[in-house]
């Protein structure tokens, strides 16, 4: 058991080490620009990535915003179960995010998609719509990259295919982005 645990930890460390400051700094800059423009930030994902999207919205919207002159406008589209099930029932599950974006998103806003495979039809459909509408897109994906990688304006590929490890690194990245503003509120000036 100890060998398996040591191997898992080593694999997790390799996955995190595969993400560099050069890749992450532009994401912080994009969210800084969104803050300055008072643009809306949307987060989407499925399963564990949906939980990460929710966690990100809380940390950016509450935590980081608590130290800033005004608040980030951030919303996880994974959190309104009644709306998601109505869309899924009346249209299709592939529309659960895009139909929410149709109500909220405007050109210049930011869509943050979180996925291990990068191929979830509901995420891909939202990215297609966002690009056509002038919404900036950021994708955090695993090593398979998927269709989201081709659609994203900004892309972070986590070099692993293990769902747990990729979702853990996603959360590391999302925490890093939130704490960039939380610990350095002067960066929004």
C-alpha positions as CSV (number, residue, x, y, z in Angstrom):
1,X,0.0,0.0,0.0
2,X,2.8,2.4,0.9
3,X,4.4,1.9,-2.5
4,X,1.1,2.7,-4.3
5,X,0.7,5.8,-2.1
6,X,4.2,7.0,-2.9
7,X,3.7,6.3,-6.6
8,X,0.4,8.3,-6.6
9,X,2.0,11.2,-4.8
10,X,4.9,11.2,-7.3
11,X,2.5,11.2,-10.2
12,X,0.5,14.0,-8.7
13,X,3.7,16.1,-8.2
14,X,4.7,15.4,-11.9
15,X,1.2,16.6,-13.1
16,X,1.5,19.8,-11.1
17,X,5.1,20.4,-12.1
18,X,3.9,20.2,-15.8
19,X,2.1,23.5,-15.4
20,X,4.4,26.5,-15.5
21,X,4.2,30.2,-14.4
22,X,4.5,31.2,-18.0
23,X,1.2,29.4,-18.8
24,X,-0.6,30.6,-15.7
25,X,0.3,34.3,-15.6
26,X,-1.8,35.1,-18.7
27,X,-4.9,33.6,-17.0
28,X,-4.4,36.0,-14.0
29,X,-3.9,38.9,-16.5
30,X,-7.2,37.9,-18.3
31,X,-9.1,37.9,-15.0
32,X,-7.4,41.2,-14.0
33,X,-8.6,42.7,-17.3
34,X,-12.1,41.3,-16.7
35,X,-12.2,42.9,-13.3
36,X,-11.0,46.3,-14.7
37,X,-13.7,46.1,-17.4
38,X,-16.4,45.0,-14.9
39,X,-16.9,42.0,-17.1
40,X,-18.7,38.8,-16.0
41,X,-16.7,35.6,-15.5
42,X,-18.5,32.3,-15.9
43,X,-17.2,28.9,-14.7
44,X,-18.4,25.6,-16.1
45,X,-17.6,21.9,-15.7
46,X,-19.1,18.4,-15.1
47,X,-18.7,16.1,-12.1
48,X,-15.6,16.9,-10.1
49,X,-14.8,19.8,-12.6
50,X,-18.3,21.2,-11.8
51,X,-17.4,21.2,-8.1
52,X,-14.1,22.9,-9.0
53,X,-16.1,25.5,-10.9
54,X,-18.3,26.2,-7.9
55,X,-15.3,26.4,-5.6
56,X,-13.6,28.8,-7.9
57,X,-16.6,31.1,-8.0
58,X,-16.8,31.1,-4.3
59,X,-13.1,31.9,-3.8
60,X,-13.0,34.6,-6.4
61,X,-16.4,36.1,-5.7
62,X,-16.1,36.1,-1.9
63,X,-12.5,35.6,-0.8
64,X,-10.6,37.6,-3.4
65,X,-13.3,40.2,-3.7
66,X,-13.3,40.9,0.0
67,X,-9.9,42.7,-0.3
68,X,-10.6,44.6,-3.5
69,X,-12.2,48.0,-4.1
70,X,-15.2,46.3,-5.7
71,X,-16.2,42.7,-6.3
72,X,-15.4,40.3,-9.1
73,X,-18.6,39.4,-11.1
74,X,-18.3,35.7,-11.2
75,X,-20.9,32.9,-11.5
76,X,-20.6,29.2,-11.7
77,X,-23.2,27.9,-14.2
78,X,-23.1,24.5,-12.5
79,X,-25.0,25.7,-9.4
80,X,-28.6,26.3,-10.4
81,X,-29.9,22.7,-10.5
82,X,-33.5,23.7,-11.3
83,X,-32.4,25.7,-14.3
84,X,-30.0,23.0,-15.5
85,X,-32.7,20.3,-15.2
86,X,-35.3,22.4,-17.0
87,X,-32.9,23.0,-19.9
88,X,-31.8,19.4,-19.9
89,X,-35.4,18.2,-19.9
90,X,-36.9,20.7,-22.4
91,X,-33.9,21.0,-24.8
92,X,-30.9,18.7,-24.1
93,X,-28.2,18.2,-21.6
94,X,-25.7,19.5,-24.2
95,X,-27.5,22.9,-23.8
96,X,-27.3,23.3,-20.0
97,X,-24.5,25.8,-20.1
98,X,-25.0,27.5,-23.5
99,X,-28.6,28.4,-22.7
100,X,-27.6,30.1,-19.4
101,X,-24.9,32.0,-21.3
102,X,-27.5,33.2,-23.7
103,X,-29.2,34.9,-20.8
104,X,-26.1,36.4,-19.1
105,X,-23.0,36.6,-21.4
106,X,-22.0,39.6,-23.4
107,X,-18.9,40.2,-25.6
108,X,-15.9,40.8,-23.5
109,X,-17.0,38.5,-20.7
110,X,-14.9,35.4,-19.8
111,X,-15.9,31.7,-19.9
112,X,-13.7,29.4,-17.8
113,X,-14.2,25.8,-18.9
114,X,-12.9,23.0,-16.6
115,X,-12.7,19.5,-18.0
116,X,-10.4,16.4,-17.9
117,X,-11.3,15.1,-21.3
118,X,-12.0,18.5,-23.0
119,X,-14.7,16.8,-25.0
120,X,-17.9,17.1,-22.9
121,X,-20.6,18.1,-25.4
122,X,-22.1,20.7,-23.1
123,X,-18.8,22.4,-22.6
124,X,-17.9,22.3,-26.3
125,X,-21.2,23.7,-27.2
126,X,-20.8,26.6,-24.7
127,X,-17.3,27.3,-26.1
128,X,-18.6,27.3,-29.7
129,X,-21.3,29.8,-28.7
130,X,-18.9,32.0,-26.6
131,X,-16.4,32.3,-29.4
132,X,-19.1,33.3,-31.9
133,X,-20.4,35.9,-29.4
134,X,-17.1,37.5,-28.5
135,X,-16.8,35.9,-25.0
136,X,-13.2,35.1,-24.2
137,X,-12.6,31.5,-23.4
138,X,-10.2,29.8,-21.0
139,X,-9.9,26.0,-20.9
140,X,-8.3,23.8,-18.2
141,X,-8.0,20.3,-19.7
142,X,-6.1,17.0,-19.2
143,X,-3.6,15.6,-21.6
144,X,-6.2,14.4,-24.1
145,X,-7.0,18.1,-24.7
146,X,-10.2,17.4,-26.6
147,X,-12.2,19.9,-28.7
148,X,-12.1,22.6,-26.0
149,X,-8.4,22.9,-26.6
150,X,-9.0,23.9,-30.2
151,X,-11.7,26.4,-29.3
152,X,-10.0,28.1,-26.3
153,X,-8.5,31.5,-26.5
154,X,-6.3,30.5,-23.5
155,X,-5.4,26.9,-22.7
156,X,-3.8,25.0,-19.8
157,X,-3.1,21.4,-20.5
158,X,-2.5,19.3,-17.3
159,X,-0.1,16.6,-18.5
160,X,-1.9,13.6,-17.1
161,X,-5.0,11.6,-18.0
162,X,-6.0,10.4,-14.5
163,X,-9.3,12.1,-13.5
164,X,-8.4,12.6,-9.8
165,X,-4.9,14.0,-10.5
166,X,-6.2,16.4,-13.2
167,X,-9.0,17.6,-11.1
168,X,-6.6,18.2,-8.2
169,X,-4.3,20.2,-10.4
170,X,-7.3,22.1,-11.7
171,X,-8.1,23.2,-8.2
172,X,-4.4,24.1,-7.5
173,X,-4.6,26.4,-10.6
174,X,-7.9,27.9,-9.6
175,X,-6.7,28.5,-6.0
176,X,-3.6,30.1,-7.4
177,X,-5.6,32.5,-9.6
178,X,-7.9,33.5,-6.6
179,X,-5.0,33.9,-4.2
180,X,-3.1,36.1,-6.8
181,X,-5.8,38.7,-6.2
182,X,-6.5,37.8,-2.5
183,X,-2.8,38.3,-1.6
184,X,-2.0,41.0,-4.1
185,X,-5.0,43.3,-4.4
186,X,-2.7,46.0,-5.9
187,X,-2.5,43.9,-9.1
188,X,-6.0,45.1,-10.2
189,X,-4.8,48.7,-10.3
